[in-house]
Amino acid sequence: MTTDPPFSLYPEETIDLDEMAQLTGASPVLIEALIRQELLVPVEGEVDGLPLFDPSDAESVRAGLALLESGLPLGELLQIAKEANESLRQLADHAVEAFNRFVRDGVEADTPDRNEVGRRLDAAYSEMLPAASRLVGGHFARLLIQGARERLDSRDTDPNLP
């Protein structure tokens, strides 16, 4: 059984760059590189000019470090991150637009009380974000597994492949 990351539009707690480095073991320079590649997205706000993060983002940074420790070069990780960001940003924009058209517009049309609109949209968001994350994340994991199996199978049949 999988658990969903604790997504929140407005995290109750934030950590700064130094705290992120301490939590993850990543250098501040590496964290800044992840920010530049938009693989790590700070929450809104700053303290003393430094970005703030949702503490749950530390798990993602630790996952990136695990990839580096497994032998993936930093440049390759950053390239994958760049490509993922470009693809996922388009997908996220489309999903947000779909949410607005099919959920938000309907709730606002059916609910005259603004407070109730907010509660209903928050409930829909709380349900839909983890579901969308499982859908996309699960599909990506399956694509990775499929690609790895195909690569392993082709190595078995063609010994000249690396």
N, C-alpha and C positions, 0 to 999 in steps of 0.2 A: 504494500500500500504506500502511495506517495503522499507527502504532505506539501501543502502549498506554502510558498514564501509569504511572509506577513506583509502583503501589499497595503499601502495606505497613500491616499492623496496628500495627507498632511500627517507625517509621522509625529508621534507624541514626543519622541526623543531624537536628537540629532547628535552626530559626532563630527569633530573637525578633522582636518588632514592628519595631524599628528596622532590623534586617537585611532584613525583608520589604519595608519601605519603600525601602531602598537598592536591593534587587534589582529592584524593580518600577517605581520612580519614583512610586509612589502615596504620598500623604501618610498619616501615621499616623492622622489623623482619618478619612480615607476607609476605611482598613483596619478601623478600629474600627466604622464604619458597616456594613461588609460582615459583620463578626462579629455585630453586633446583628441583622442580617437573616438570619443563619445561612447566608449564601452562602459565607462563608469560615469553616471550622470548625477551631479550633486543635486540636492534638494534646493529649493529657493532659499535665499538668504546667505549671509556670510558673517563671519566673526573675524574682526581685524583683517579684512580683505581676503581671508581664506575660506574656501568652500566648505559647506556642511553636507553631511551624508546621512542617509538612513542607516542605522546600525546593521540592518539585514543585508546591506550591500557588501559587508565584509566577507560573507560566504562566497560571493561571486569573485572577489579579489583572491580569496584563498584558492578557489577553483582554478583561476588563471595561473597562480603560483604552482599549483600541482602540475599543470600542463608544462610549465617551464622546467620544473624539477624532473619531469618524465623525459625531457630531452628536446622539446619543441623550442626552437630558437625564438627569442623575443621578437625579432623582425617578422617572423612568420605569424606569431600570435597576433601582433598588431595589424598585420595585413588581413588576417581572418576577421579580426574585430572590426576593421574598417568595412569589409565587405558585408559582414553581418549587420552592422549599423545601417548601411545604405539600404539593404533589403528590408530589414525589420522596421526602419522608420517609415517606409512606404506602406508596409503592412499595418503598422500601428495607426497611421493617419487614416487609412481606409476603415479600420475597425472603429475608430473614434467617430468618423463620419457616419458609419452604419448605426452606431449607438445613438447618435443624435437624431438621425432620421427615423429609426424604427422604435426606439425606446423613449428617449427624452421628449421628442415631439408628441408622442402619444400620451405620455404621463402629463405633460403640460396642458394638452388639449382636454384631457379627462378630469383634471384635478384643479378646481378653482383656488384652493388654499395653498399659498406659496410655501408654508411650512411643511405641509403634507407632500408637496412636490419634492422638496428637498429630501424628506425622509424616504420617499419611494425611489428617487434616483440614487440615493446613497445605498439603499438595499439592493437595487439592481446592479449597481457598480460592484458592490461587495460580492455578489454572486457571479457576475459575468467576468470580472478580471481574472480570478483564479481559473475559471473554466477555460477562458481563452488562452491563458498561459499553459495550462495542461495540454490543450489541443495543439498549440504550436510547438511547445517543448517536446511533447510526445512524438509528434511527427518528425521533428528534427532528429531526435534520438533514433527513430526507426530508419531514417535516411542514412545516418552514420553507420548503423549496424549493417544495413543492406550494402552500403559502399564498401565497408570493411570485409564483409563476406565475399563480395564479388572480387575484390582485390586479392584476397587469400586464395580463392578458387582459381583465379587466373594465374597466380604464381605456381599453383600445383600443376597446371597444364602447360605453362610456358616458363621454363627455368631461367630464361634470359631476362625476365622482368625483375626489377629491384624489389 
